[in-house]
Amino acid sequence: MLFSPIAFGFVILFLLESKRTPFDHAETEAEVVAGYATEYNGAMLLFLYLTEYIHLVIASVHFVVFFFGG
């Protein structure tokens, strides 16, 4: 069942863990000079973004397996 309370809680925790829209910490213009975009460069920034998107894919696979029956 897609609309069960457990599935709803899983989606909320998924958004919380993956640092997405309702729970993200957006950087303001004053923080741009000291944020993660200046801390990492080139390949390290690529790996940072790559790990975030891999985390999204893995959590989506977990949701499909647990609530859609895989």
C-alpha positions in Angstrom: 0.0 0.0 0.0 1.5 3.3 -1.1 -0.4 5.5 1.2 0.2 3.8 4.4 1.5 5.7 7.4 4.7 3.7 7.3 5.3 4.7 3.7 4.6 8.3 4.5 7.1 8.2 7.3 9.6 6.5 5.1 9.3 9.3 2.5 9.7 12.0 5.2 12.8 10.2 6.6 14.1 9.8 3.0 13.8 13.5 2.4 15.4 14.3 5.8 18.3 11.9 5.2 19.0 13.0 1.7 19.0 16.7 2.6 16.2 17.6 0.1 13.8 20.5 -0.1 12.0 20.8 3.2 15.1 19.9 5.3 18.0 21.3 3.3 20.2 24.2 4.5 20.5 26.5 1.5 23.6 28.7 1.3 23.1 32.4 1.2 25.3 34.7 -0.8 27.3 35.6 2.2 28.2 31.9 2.7 29.2 31.2 -0.9 32.8 32.2 -0.3 33.1 29.6 2.5 30.7 26.9 1.5 31.3 23.4 0.1 31.6 24.7 -3.4 34.9 26.4 -2.6 36.0 23.7 -0.2 36.0 21.1 -2.9 37.2 21.5 -6.4 37.2 19.4 -9.6 37.0 15.7 -9.0 36.2 16.0 -5.2 33.1 18.2 -5.9 32.1 15.6 -8.6 32.4 12.8 -6.0 30.4 14.9 -3.5 27.5 15.3 -5.9 27.9 11.7 -7.1 27.5 10.3 -3.6 24.4 12.4 -3.0 22.7 11.1 -6.2 23.8 7.5 -5.5 22.2 7.9 -2.0 18.9 9.0 -3.8 19.0 6.0 -6.1 19.6 3.6 -3.2 16.8 5.1 -1.1 14.5 5.0 -4.0 15.3 1.3 -4.6 14.6 0.6 -0.9 11.2 2.3 -1.2 10.3 0.3 -4.3 11.4 -3.0 -2.7 9.6 -2.3 0.6 6.4 -0.8 -0.5 5.8 -1.9 -4.1 6.9 -5.4 -3.6 10.1 -5.2 -5.6 
